[in-house]
């Protein structure tokens, strides 16, 4: 099963070389699609030097957010499965095979849950925001997830192509999740490791993104009631 790895990047010069090295080292058939969301810190200049046959680099002329970068990358997918990989070092690509194994056993979507094992969250606020958004997803949309906000969402490519994504920033996470649930796709979960970073270390998500994620969850519920 060939894996398409979408890496949205914005101002990650300090970590992009290392995360790319880790992704390329994973012993699975894969392609790597990096979308530079108009970085201003030298990330773009570094990416222009890459000459790897398994790496595609696309650059946005303007910054449009993680959701926009993932949509751009998704349009270039040629693999059998798709996974999103943040450009920092919070998630470990060495765990791809664990998620892929579930797809190979017949699952259509697999999430890597940070809450199925002990992990480090630098911010208690971030940890509880993730738990709240997961609870709200379960409550409104009939899921039984432990980590809706995880970056590691691995989906079969035929399912991925049925998604109609439109969000610009981190509200991408509930948008993908709710659309999968509305398709009747069961989302499996496996435990993954996580090393959270602080805002000083480059963490970009904030409280406004939590509000946007909440609105997406509520919006889809309202649309569902309207269409009934």
N, C-alpha and C positions, 0 to 999 in steps of 0.2 A: 504494500500500500504506500503510494507516494504521498508525502506530506508537504503542503504548501505553508510556509511560515511567513506570516505578515508581521513586519516590525515597523510600527509607526514611530518616528523619531522627531523630537524637537529639543534642541540644545542639550545633547547628551554626549558631548565630546569626551568627557571623562570616563564614560563607560561603554561607548559604542564598539570600540575595538575588542574589548573583553567579551561582551555579550555575543558579538558576531563569531568570535573564536569558539565560544562555548556551543553556540547553535551548530556551527559547521562540524564540530567534533562528535555530535550525536550520531551513532551508527544506524541511521535509518535513511531510506531513499527520500530525498527532499529537494525542494527549491526554496530559496530565501528571497522574499520581496521586501525591500526596505523602502519606506516612503518618508523622505525628509520633508517635514512640514515647515519649510522655510526657516531653518535654523540660522541663528546669527552668531554662534559661538565658535565657529570653525568646524562643526560637524559636517556641513556640506562639503567643505574643501577636502576633508578626510575621505568622505564617501566617494568623491570623484577619483580618488587614487586606486580604488578597488578594481581588481581584474580577476575575479573568481568566476568560473563558468556557472556555478550554482547560485550566484547572487545577482539579482536585478535591483538597480537603484533608480528610484523615481523622485523627482524634486518638485514640490509645490512652489509656485511663484508667490504665494501669500500663505500666511498661517491660517488654517481653517479648523484646527483641532484634531484630537485623536479619532473621533468618529469619521471625519472627512478623510483622514489618512488611511483608515482601515477600509473605507469604501473604495478608495483609489487602488489600494493593494488587492482588494478582492476581485477587481475587474481583470486582473492579470493571472489569476489562479489557474493552474493546469493540473494540479495534483488530485488525488482521490479524497483527501481530507485537508481541512484548513485549521490552523491554530494561530491565535494572536500572541505575540511575544513583545512585552514592553522592552524598551531599549535600556532600562536600568538593570540592576543586578538583584532585584528583589525575588525573582523566580528563577529556578534552575532548569535549563533546557534538558539536562540529563534525565528528567522525568518524562519526556515525551513518550518513550516506549511504554510506560505504564498506562498512559491515556490511550495510546494507539492500540494496545492489547485489547481494550474493551471494545473499540470500534471493530477490530478484527473478529471479535466474538459475536458481533451483530448489533451493537449499540449504534445509534445514529448521532448522538451528541454526548460528550463527556466533559465534565468540568473538574478542574483541579481545586479541591477545597482546602483552604488554609485552616479551617476549623475542625477538621477530622484528625488533626495531630497538633502537638504543641508547637507554636510558632511565635516569633517576636514581632510585636507591633510597637513601634516607637510611641504611638499616640493612643491612649485609651479612648479618646474621642473618635479617632478613625475606626478603631476596633468595634465600638458600639454602634457607630453609624452603619458599618457593614452589616452588623447583626440586625439592626432595625430594618434596613432596606431588604434584606433577605426575608425577614419575618413578613414584611408588607407584601412582597412578591408571593409568598406562600399563601397569605391570607386572601389576597385579591384574586389570584390567578390559579389557585388549586395546586400549587407545587409543594414539594417536600424537600427543599434544598437547604443546605447548611451554609453555602457561600455563593450567593448570586453575583456579587461584585468581583469575583475572581477574574484575573486577566486570562487565565488558562481556560479558554473555551475552545474545545476541539470538536469540529462538526464535519460530517461527511460532505464532500463538495457538492453533491446533488442537492442536499438540503440547504447548504450555504447559498447556492444560486437562487433559491426561492425566497430568501430574505429580501425585504424591501427597506433598506436602512436609509435614514434621513438625518439622524442626529449628528451634531457637530463635535461635541466634546465627550466627557466621560459618561454621559447618560446613554451612550452606546450600549453599556452593559445590560441595563434593564430592557432596552429595545430589542437586543438579540434574544434575551431570555424569554420575554413575553411572546415574541413572534414564534419561537420554537414551540412554546407551550400551546399556542393557538393552532399550530399545525398538528398537534397531537404527538409531538416528539417527546419521548421520555428522556429526561436529562439524567444521566448517570453521574456519580461523583466518585473520585478517588482522592486520597490524601496527598498533598504536595507540601514541600517545604517553602518557607517564606522568610526573607530577611528584610523587614520594613526599613525604609529610610526616612529621614526627617526632611522638613522643608529646607533646612540649611544644606542638606545633601542633594537637593534638587527635586524633592517631592512637589508635584504640581497640582494635585487634586485638592480642593478646598470645600468649605461648607456650602458655597453656592452650587457646587456640583451635586451635593446631596439633595438640595432643593430641586434641582433639575431632574435628578433621577426619580425623586418622589412624584414629580409632576408626570413623567412618562408613565409610571406605573398606574397612576390615577387616570390619566388620559385614555390608556388602552382599556381600562375597566369601563369608563364612561362610554367609549365607542362600542364596546361589546353590548352594553345594555341598550344603546340606541339602535343597534342592528337586530336585536332580538324581536 
